[in-house]
């Protein structure tokens, strides 16, 4: 009978500790969510700025490629040098 009582005591203590931890987390989670909102807004703003910069770089590369692809290039061919006899 004593083993049964000790088991119930341990189970009661475990459930009490688990309930205490869960109640503390239940109280703290909303503060964490509201605290993260500002960070997420800044992250989205930085992502938009990065996308704009990448679009600008892509446009410049396309202009550069179009400019140098359209210009004709001069091909110089050298004649082989034959030594005199």
C-alpha positions in Angstrom: 0.0 0.0 0.0 2.9 2.3 0.7 4.2 1.9 -2.9 0.8 2.9 -4.2 0.7 6.1 -2.1 4.3 7.0 -3.1 3.4 6.5 -6.7 0.3 8.8 -6.3 2.4 11.4 -4.6 5.0 11.4 -7.4 2.3 11.5 -10.0 0.6 14.4 -8.1 3.8 16.4 -7.9 4.6 15.7 -11.6 1.2 16.9 -12.7 1.4 20.0 -10.5 4.9 20.9 -11.9 3.7 20.3 -15.4 0.6 22.5 -14.8 2.8 25.2 -13.3 5.1 25.2 -16.3 2.3 25.2 -18.8 0.5 28.1 -17.0 3.7 30.2 -17.0 4.2 29.5 -20.7 0.5 30.3 -21.4 1.0 33.7 -19.8 4.4 34.5 -21.6 3.5 33.4 -25.1 1.4 36.4 -26.0 4.2 38.8 -25.0 6.6 36.9 -27.2 4.2 37.0 -30.2 3.7 40.8 -29.8 7.5 41.3 -29.3 8.3 39.5 -32.6 5.8 41.6 -34.7 8.2 44.5 -34.9 11.1 42.3 -35.9 9.0 40.6 -38.6 8.0 44.0 -40.0 11.7 45.1 -40.2 12.6 41.7 -41.8 9.9 42.2 -44.5 11.1 45.8 -45.1 14.7 44.6 -45.6 13.5 41.8 -47.9 11.7 44.3 -50.1 14.8 46.5 -50.2 16.9 43.6 -51.1 14.5 42.6 -53.9 14.6 46.2 -55.3 18.4 46.2 -55.3 18.5 42.8 -57.0 16.0 44.1 -59.7 18.3 47.1 -60.2 21.3 44.9 -60.6 19.5 42.7 -63.0 18.4 45.7 -65.1 22.0 47.0 -65.2 23.3 43.7 -66.3 20.7 43.4 -69.0 21.6 46.9 -70.3 25.3 46.0 -70.2 24.7 42.7 -72.1 22.5 44.4 -74.7 25.0 47.2 -75.2 28.0 45.0 -75.8 26.2 42.2 -77.7 24.9 44.8 -80.2 28.3 46.4 -81.0 30.1 44.7 -83.9 33.5 43.4 -83.0 36.5 43.6 -85.3 38.3 40.3 -85.9 41.9 40.6 -86.8 43.4 37.7 -88.6 47.1 37.5 -88.8 48.8 36.0 -91.7 51.3 33.3 -91.0 54.9 34.6 -91.2 56.8 32.5 -93.7 60.6 33.0 -93.5 62.2 33.9 -96.8 64.2 31.3 -98.6 
